[in-house]
Amino acid sequence: METISNCPICNKNLFTPFITCTDYTVSQKDFQIVTCNECSFKFTNPKPTNEDLGSYYKSNDYISHTNSDKGWFNKLYKTVRNYTIDKKVKALSKYNAPSKTLLDIGCGTGEFLNAAKIKQWHVTGLEPGVDARNLAIKNYGLHVFDIDHLAKLKPQSFDVITMWHVLEHIPNLHETIKQLKQILAPNGTLIVAVPNSNAIEAKNFGRFWAAYDVPRHLNHFSAKNVINLLKINNLDVCSTKPMIFDPFYIAMLSAKYQNKSPFFGLVLGIYHGLRTNVFSLINVQHASSLVYTIRHKK
Ligand SMILES: [Zn+2]
């Protein structure tokens, strides 16, 4: 384990313990999340060393990287995933993309990239999980590399860069944002989706809130934290939108961690999903997860 002595966003060194959560997916161990006294950013501290982090991703339950059809939960997950992939690909056409170059970081098994490729995008993926990466290459013939390939990509070479639920896993925030800024075309768009630590259902579930997902989630961002991180790096957040399916999924998983029955989990999932979406219509800061559209500062 490694103790972080400076805030990953503002670099100050005074923190307050916030909450202790259990890793229900892999290790069953407890991990502490602290809040920076200066900028209010929450992060897992201490965290596993970069060498040890990989061992916390080894589970059959880690369904974001598999294609299992087993059980109603995975079936539902896949149906929603296919719908959201379609929406994401349609949204790509809104952006300024003269050469239609797209980079997806944390592309998993490559379904989003493949859907974009079918719509004539020139796609590249980065994925640290070797099994997921090999499936993306084998199933769709995609150009997918390990995450360290990020440093080797050509400057200003991508019209659109997407990171769907990735930034919360990344240990070196400023270094990563600087690399993204460098490879993003001058009029390009960076799309970042992360869980929102101010989500209304996070307050209800407390330490059981599934989007804390310690220790895989190192960073627990509020909208203010994301805007601050990007501002320091001379990038602008142009829009902030809620992801409407996330609260249903997160609430069902949180109920599972609370040992609720699958039926009660489904009821809670529907209740919190609807409730969070109504609240985020009033104020986006209540959303379960947020999608940020980011551009170079003009
Ligand atoms: Zn801070």
Boltz pocket constraint, residues with backbone or C-beta under 6 A from the ligand:
constraints:
  - pocket:
      binder: B
      contacts: [[A, 7], [A, 8], [A, 9], [A, 10], [A, 11], [A, 12], [A, 36], [A, 37], [A, 38], [A, 39], [A, 40], [A, 41]]
      max_distance: 6.0
